[in-house]
Amino acid sequence: MAQAFARLGSKVHLLTRSSTLLPGEDADAVKVIHAALEKDGVKVFVNQVIESVDVTEKGKLVKSRSHIDQADRTDKAFTEILV
């Protein structure tokens, strides 16, 4: 779904708690899929934990952090969020 929205012109960020997009799948196949998503404009963030989502004047603010490095925190504002 992320790739489809990106191909239609949306800016797409894909966050996953896993260290890879498809845990348990062949690593080489996952690399191909990851590269294809990024080629189509999807920004992929692995090892992420969503801490909160708030509605602000800037949009929907997503606060996330790496579950590996607690100091690695990110705040991003989005127009829409798909779960």
N, C-alpha and C positions, 0 to 999 in steps of 0.2 A: 504494500500500500504506500509506503514511503517513497519508493521509486516512482510509482504512478503519479503522485502529487508533484514530485520534483520535475518529472517530465512535462507536466502541465504548467510549470512555471512557478510553483510555490517554493519558498525557501523551507527546507525540511531538515530538522535535527532529530536524530534517532539516538535515544539513550537506552542503555541496557546495563543491568547490574553485572552481567557475566563479563568475563574477559574476552569473550568472542561473541559474534552475532548468533551463532547456532551451536551451542554447547553439545558435545557428544557426536557432532558430525565430523567428517573427514576434514582435517585442517587445510589441505590444499583446496578443497571445494569451497570452504568458508572464505579463504583469501580471495578467490575468484569473485564470489558474491559481494564481499566487502568492497573490492576494487570497482566492481560494476556500479554499486550504489554511489560510491564517491565520484565516479566518472559522470554520473547523471546528476550530481550536485547535492546528494544527501550527505550531511555532516554526521559522522558516526562517532558516538562517545561511549566507550566501554568502561566497565568497572564503576558505574554511577549509581548513587542512591538518591532518590528524590526525597528531599527533606520537607519541602512545602510548596504549595501553589497558592498564590494570592492574586486577586484581581486588583489592579492598580490603574491609574490614569494612562500608563504606558502599555497596558494590555495585561495579559496573564503572566505573572512573574513566577518562574520556576527556579527554586533554589535546590541545587544538587551538590553532591560532593563525591569524591572518589572513596570507595569503601576500602581501598588499599592505602591511600595517603589522606588522612583526615584533614590535613591542611589545604588540600587541593579542592577548593570550593568554587562554584560557578553560579552566577545569577543571570538568567536570560529572560527577556520579555518576548512573548509570542502573541499572535493574534488568536490562534486556535490551538487546541491541544487534543490529540487523539490518543486514546489508551488502548 
